[in-house]
Every structure is written in structure tokens, then in C-alpha cells.
Amino acid sequence: MAEPVAPASPALRFDDPRLFRELLGQHDEHVKTLERHIGLRIDVTDQTLSLAGDPVETELATRVINQLYGLLEQGYPIYPSDVDYAIRILSSDRNAKLRDIFLDTVFISAHKRVITPKSIAQKGYIDAIRGFDIVFGIGPAGTGKTYLAMAMAVAELMKNSFTRIILTRPAVEAGEKLGFLPGDLAEKVNPYLRPLYDALHDLVDFDRARKLVERGTIEVAPLAFMRGRTLNDSFVILDEAQNTTTEQMKMFLTRLGYGSKAVITGDVTQVDLPAGKLSGLKEARGILRNIPGIRFVDFTERDVVRHPLVQEIITAYDRAER
């Protein structure tokens, strides 16, 4: 008995041979990603793609392909990861427009890399930072919460919208005390701030970043150093906010002065506070949720923009905890 043959959809033909080659990817890598993740067959013949499979999957693949080609027409280069992000976005919202997300340039890094949102949640996060003075980005590791906030901060600094950037995070994690570490205060604190420096150097070349830090235009400091200060005309980012106490979170939020913006990021599933200590980030959501000028943006494992396995790891741990 012959096996049933999957119905074929009308062929998709593309006029520009150069853009068609870019759409396929090197060694048809983009096409293979679509086949693998959506679950259909795509035949490539002379600027034409023929799709065969379930009608729902075929319709999704058609949307992804046509919108990716539209991005290429706009001059946006398609990388393998972009195909994966496009599938995720259109799988969750068939009416989403990739151009509204991928073409929303946040910043162009020192390495000429264009930084744009890669998910619906990231796009909402960027829009929230533009429109609100206090924004909370809450979700798992690898969803771009801190990186996008820093890209926004650097972009706004370059436009002279703010006079300085302040990057801060709690300096004591997993119950460790700075006093038990060797070296002076700066040497003790730097390991905790290293991720912020890494992100900064990815956005701005090393020499320029060093000069900005030396002049105080960009300040990287532990959260304890914020006490008693008023931060005017500043773009302030509090990272790893799940490790703040109630008192620390209140202290940070009340530092904000005129002409300033604050972004608070954290993952409430990775709290390193001692047992019995309530996370200031968790508590802030309940206390501040009804204040109109404050926005909370939630990320999930679907927004992870690191190695594809990171998304699966987060999902597996969530399943185990449940």
C-alpha cells in the first residue's frame, strides 16, 4: 500500500536571484531550519520554493519565508538565528510583522553589529523603555533584558538625552561576604560587576568605554554605593534585581531624580538571598503594579537569544520544579 503524499502548496517564486540566494542561506541552511522546526518539505528549484506538508504548517512556513524575503528587500541581512526567531514569533502570533521587530534598530555596536529586538516581548520591552521612566524586565537568563537596556542607554547617551549612565547590581550573592575576598574594595567588587563591563565592551570599543568610565560618564558600581544619592539626568540600570532586599529595592527606586530613567532587570527563579529573605524584585511587582508611570515586561523561555539549548534547559528546569 502506497504511503499518502503530503499536499503541495503553490510554489513561491522570487524575482531577485541575489536575495533568493540570501534567503536560502549558505548550503540552504535557512531552508533546512524551516523544514526541521516547522515539519514540512521544501524543494528548491531556480528561484522557486515548493512547500509540501500539513496546510497549517505550510501556511506558517509561507508567512516566515515571505516576511524574511521582505526583510532582505529592506537591506536587513538574515542570519541562521534570525530564521529561528522568525519561526518563534510567527508561531505564537500569526499576525506579527517581522519588519516592525527586526528593523527597529536600537544601536549599532562597535563591531558594526546592528542590535534589534528578536521577539515580541523584546520589542515590547524596547517600546516600554522609550515610553516609561521606570521599567522592570523580568524573566529567565538569556532573554536580552540587561543587554537591550544597556544598548538603549548607550544609544540615548550618544544622542545626549542623558548626561551619564549608571550600571549597578547587588554585590553580595549566594551568601558570600565581600570581606572574605582578598584585595581592596575595587578588587572585591569587580567580579560581581564583570558581566556589566562585558556587555559594555560588546557595545562600545574598549578604549572609548575606558575613557567614558574614567570621566564618570559611565559609572559601574555596586548597589550599596547608591545610598544617599540623587541621580539626575541619568539612565540607570539595576541588574540582578532578584537579589535585592526590600530595603535595597526601595532605596534604589527612590534615588531617581529629574530627567532620569531606570530599568530594573532580574530573574525571580534565581534568587540567591539567604533563606527567609524576601526578594525586593518579587515584592516590587505587587506593590507597584498599579502605578501608571511604571511598566512591567515579562519574558519567557521563548525569548531566549542564547544557544538554542539554553531555551530547552530553562524549560526542563521549569518542568522539574512543577
C-alpha positions as CSV (number, residue, x, y, z in Angstrom):
1,M,0.0,0.0,0.0
2,A,1.5,3.4,-1.0
3,E,2.1,6.0,1.7
4,P,0.0,9.1,1.4
5,V,1.7,12.0,-0.2
6,A,1.6,15.4,1.7
7,P,-0.3,18.0,-0.3
8,A,1.8,20.6,-2.1
9,S,1.2,24.3,-1.8
10,P,1.5,26.8,-4.7
11,A,5.2,27.5,-5.4
12,L,6.8,30.6,-4.1
13,R,8.8,32.4,-6.7
14,F,11.2,35.3,-6.0
15,D,12.4,37.8,-8.6
16,D,15.9,38.8,-7.3
17,P,18.4,36.0,-7.7
18,R,20.8,37.6,-5.2
19,L,18.2,38.0,-2.5
20,F,16.9,34.5,-3.2
21,R,20.4,33.0,-2.5
22,E,20.5,35.0,0.8
23,L,17.0,33.7,1.6
24,L,18.2,30.1,1.2
25,G,21.3,30.7,3.4
26,Q,24.7,29.0,2.9
27,H,24.2,25.4,1.7
28,D,20.4,26.0,2.0
29,E,20.8,26.3,5.8
30,H,17.8,28.6,6.3
31,V,15.6,26.2,4.3
32,K,16.8,23.2,6.4
33,T,16.0,25.2,9.6
34,L,12.4,25.8,8.3
35,E,12.0,22.1,7.4
36,R,13.4,20.9,10.8
37,H,11.5,23.3,13.1
38,I,8.1,23.5,11.2
39,G,8.0,19.9,9.9
40,L,7.5,20.1,6.2
41,R,9.4,19.5,2.9
42,I,10.7,22.4,0.8
43,D,12.1,21.8,-2.7
44,V,14.4,24.4,-4.2
45,T,14.4,25.0,-7.9
46,D,15.7,28.1,-9.7
47,Q,14.4,31.0,-7.6
48,T,11.3,28.9,-6.5
49,L,10.4,27.2,-3.3
50,S,7.8,24.4,-3.3
51,L,6.3,23.6,0.1
52,A,4.7,20.2,0.9
53,G,3.2,19.3,4.2
54,D,0.3,19.9,6.6
55,P,-1.7,23.0,5.5
56,V,-1.3,24.8,8.8
57,E,2.5,24.2,8.8
58,T,2.7,25.2,5.2
59,E,0.8,28.4,5.8
60,L,3.2,29.2,8.7
61,A,6.3,28.5,6.6
62,T,4.9,30.7,3.8
63,R,4.5,33.6,6.2
64,V,8.0,33.1,7.5
65,I,9.6,32.9,4.1
66,N,7.7,35.9,2.6
67,Q,8.5,38.1,5.6
68,L,12.1,37.1,5.7
69,Y,12.4,38.0,2.0
70,G,10.7,41.3,2.7
71,L,13.5,42.0,5.3
72,L,16.1,41.2,2.7
73,E,14.5,43.7,0.4
74,Q,14.8,46.3,3.1
75,G,18.6,45.6,3.4
76,Y,18.4,43.5,6.6
77,P,20.9,40.6,6.5
78,I,19.3,37.3,7.5
79,Y,21.4,35.1,9.9
80,P,20.6,31.5,10.8
81,S,19.4,32.6,14.3
82,D,17.0,35.1,12.6
83,V,15.2,32.3,10.9
84,D,14.8,30.6,14.3
85,Y,13.5,33.8,15.9
86,A,11.1,34.4,13.0
87,I,9.6,30.9,13.4
88,R,9.1,31.5,17.1
89,I,7.5,34.9,16.6
90,L,5.1,33.9,13.9
91,S,4.3,30.6,15.6
92,S,3.0,32.5,18.6
93,D,1.4,35.3,16.7
94,R,0.5,34.7,13.0
95,N,-0.3,38.4,12.6
96,A,3.1,39.6,13.8
97,K,5.1,41.7,11.4
98,L,8.8,40.8,11.4
99,R,9.8,44.2,9.9
100,D,8.3,46.0,12.9
101,I,10.5,44.0,15.2
102,F,13.7,43.2,13.3
103,L,14.0,46.7,11.7
104,D,13.6,48.6,15.0
105,T,17.3,49.4,15.3
106,V,18.3,50.1,19.0
107,F,22.0,50.6,18.5
108,I,24.9,49.8,16.2
109,S,27.7,48.3,18.2
110,A,31.4,49.0,18.0
111,H,31.7,45.8,15.9
112,K,29.1,47.2,13.4
113,R,26.5,44.8,14.7
114,V,23.0,46.1,14.4
115,I,21.2,45.5,17.7
116,T,17.4,45.0,17.3
117,P,14.7,43.1,19.2
118,K,14.4,39.4,18.3
119,S,11.0,38.6,19.9
120,I,7.6,40.2,20.5
121,A,8.5,40.6,24.2
122,Q,11.8,42.2,23.4
123,K,10.0,44.7,21.1
124,G,7.5,45.5,23.9
125,Y,10.4,45.9,26.3
126,I,12.2,48.4,24.0
127,D,8.9,50.3,23.5
128,A,8.4,50.4,27.2
129,I,11.8,51.8,27.9
130,R,11.2,54.5,25.3
131,G,7.8,55.4,26.8
132,F,8.2,54.9,30.6
133,D,10.7,56.3,33.2
134,I,10.7,53.1,35.3
135,V,10.6,49.7,33.5
136,F,11.0,46.2,35.1
137,G,12.2,43.5,32.8
138,I,11.6,40.1,34.5
139,G,12.4,36.7,33.0
140,P,14.9,33.9,32.6
141,A,18.6,34.2,31.7
142,G,19.5,34.9,28.1
143,T,16.4,36.9,27.1
144,G,18.3,40.1,26.5
145,K,16.9,42.1,29.4
146,T,20.2,43.7,30.5
147,Y,21.9,43.8,27.1
148,L,19.0,45.6,25.4
149,A,18.7,48.0,28.3
150,M,22.4,48.8,28.0
151,A,22.1,49.2,24.3
152,M,19.3,51.7,24.8
153,A,21.3,53.5,27.5
154,V,24.4,53.9,25.2
155,A,22.2,55.0,22.3
156,E,20.5,57.6,24.4
157,L,23.8,58.8,25.8
158,M,25.2,59.2,22.3
159,K,22.1,61.4,21.4
160,N,22.8,63.5,24.6
161,S,19.4,62.5,26.0
162,F,21.2,61.8,29.3
163,T,24.4,63.1,30.8
164,R,25.5,59.7,32.2
165,I,24.8,56.0,32.5
166,I,24.8,54.3,35.9
167,L,25.1,50.5,35.9
168,T,24.6,48.7,39.2
169,R,23.8,45.4,40.8
170,P,23.9,43.8,44.3
171,A,27.5,43.0,45.2
172,V,26.7,40.1,47.6
173,E,25.4,36.9,46.0
174,A,24.8,33.4,47.2
175,G,25.5,34.4,50.8
176,E,29.1,35.4,50.1
177,K,30.6,38.4,52.0
178,L,32.9,40.8,50.3
179,G,35.1,40.9,53.5
180,F,36.2,37.4,52.9
181,L,37.6,38.1,49.5
182,P,41.2,39.2,49.0
183,G,42.2,42.7,47.8
184,D,41.0,46.3,48.2
185,L,37.3,47.3,47.8
186,A,37.6,47.7,44.0
187,E,39.1,44.3,43.6
188,K,36.4,42.7,45.8
189,V,33.6,44.4,43.9
190,N,34.8,43.9,40.3
191,P,33.9,40.2,40.0
192,Y,30.3,41.0,40.7
193,L,30.2,43.8,38.2
194,R,32.1,41.9,35.5
195,P,29.0,41.0,33.4
196,L,28.1,44.6,33.2
197,Y,31.6,45.5,31.9
198,D,31.4,42.6,29.4
199,A,28.1,43.9,28.0
200,L,29.5,47.5,27.8
201,H,32.6,46.4,25.9
202,D,30.5,44.5,23.5
203,L,28.6,47.7,22.7
204,V,31.5,50.3,22.8
205,D,35.1,49.7,21.8
206,F,37.4,49.1,24.8
207,D,39.3,52.4,24.7
208,R,36.2,54.5,24.4
209,A,34.5,52.6,27.2
210,R,37.5,53.1,29.4
211,K,37.5,56.9,28.8
212,L,33.8,57.1,29.5
213,V,34.2,55.2,32.7
214,E,37.3,57.3,33.7
215,R,35.3,60.6,33.1
216,G,32.4,59.3,35.1
217,T,30.1,59.4,32.1
218,I,29.5,55.7,32.6
219,E,29.6,54.5,36.2
220,V,29.6,50.9,37.2
221,A,29.1,50.4,40.9
222,P,27.6,48.0,43.5
223,L,24.1,48.8,44.7
224,A,25.3,49.8,48.1
225,F,27.1,52.9,46.6
226,M,23.7,54.3,45.5
227,R,22.6,55.1,49.1
228,G,22.1,58.8,49.8
229,R,22.5,59.9,46.2
230,T,20.1,61.7,43.9
231,L,20.5,60.6,40.3
232,N,19.5,63.4,37.9
233,D,19.7,63.3,34.0
234,S,20.8,59.7,34.3
235,F,20.0,56.4,32.6
236,V,20.2,53.9,35.5
237,I,20.2,50.1,35.2
238,L,19.8,47.8,38.1
239,D,20.8,44.3,37.1
240,E,20.2,41.0,39.1
241,A,17.4,42.8,41.0
242,Q,16.1,39.5,42.3
243,N,18.9,39.6,44.8
244,T,17.9,42.9,46.3
245,T,16.2,43.0,49.7
246,T,13.0,45.0,50.2
247,E,15.1,47.9,51.7
248,Q,17.6,47.9,48.8
249,M,14.9,48.0,46.2
250,K,13.1,50.9,47.9
251,M,16.4,52.7,48.3
252,F,17.2,52.3,44.6
253,L,13.9,53.4,43.3
254,T,13.9,56.5,45.4
255,R,17.3,57.6,44.1
256,L,15.7,58.6,40.7
257,G,16.0,62.4,40.1
258,Y,14.8,64.8,37.4
259,G,15.3,63.8,33.8
260,S,16.2,60.2,34.7
261,K,15.1,56.8,33.6
262,A,15.5,53.5,35.4
263,V,15.5,49.9,34.1
264,I,15.4,47.1,36.6
265,T,16.2,43.6,35.4
266,G,16.1,40.2,37.1
267,D,15.1,36.6,37.1
268,V,12.8,35.7,40.0
269,T,13.6,32.0,39.6
270,Q,17.3,32.6,40.5
271,V,17.1,34.3,43.9
272,D,20.4,33.9,45.8
273,L,19.3,35.7,49.0
274,P,19.6,33.8,52.4
275,A,16.6,31.7,53.3
276,G,13.8,33.7,54.8
277,K,14.8,36.9,52.9
278,L,12.1,38.2,50.5
279,S,13.3,39.3,47.1
280,G,12.8,43.0,46.6
281,L,12.0,42.4,42.9
282,K,9.2,39.9,43.7
283,E,7.8,42.3,46.3
284,A,8.0,45.4,44.0
285,R,5.7,43.8,41.4
286,G,2.9,43.5,44.0
287,I,3.5,47.0,45.5
288,L,4.0,49.0,42.3
289,R,1.8,47.2,39.7
290,N,-0.9,49.9,39.7
291,I,1.3,52.9,39.3
292,P,0.6,54.3,35.8
293,G,4.2,55.5,35.1
294,I,5.8,52.1,35.8
295,R,5.8,49.3,33.3
296,F,6.5,45.5,33.9
297,V,7.6,43.4,31.0
298,D,7.7,39.6,31.3
299,F,10.0,37.3,29.3
300,T,9.7,33.6,28.9
301,E,12.0,30.8,27.6
302,R,10.6,31.6,24.1
303,D,12.5,34.9,24.3
304,V,16.0,33.3,24.9
305,V,18.5,34.6,22.4
306,R,21.5,32.5,23.5
307,H,22.4,29.0,22.4
308,P,19.3,27.0,21.4
309,L,19.9,24.5,24.2
310,V,19.5,27.3,26.8
311,Q,15.8,27.5,26.0
312,E,15.4,23.8,26.4
313,I,17.4,23.8,29.7
314,I,15.1,26.5,31.1
315,T,12.0,24.6,30.1
316,A,13.4,21.4,31.6
317,Y,14.1,23.0,34.9
318,D,10.7,24.7,35.0
319,R,9.1,21.3,34.3
320,A,11.1,19.6,37.1
321,E,10.2,22.3,39.6
322,R,6.5,22.0,38.7
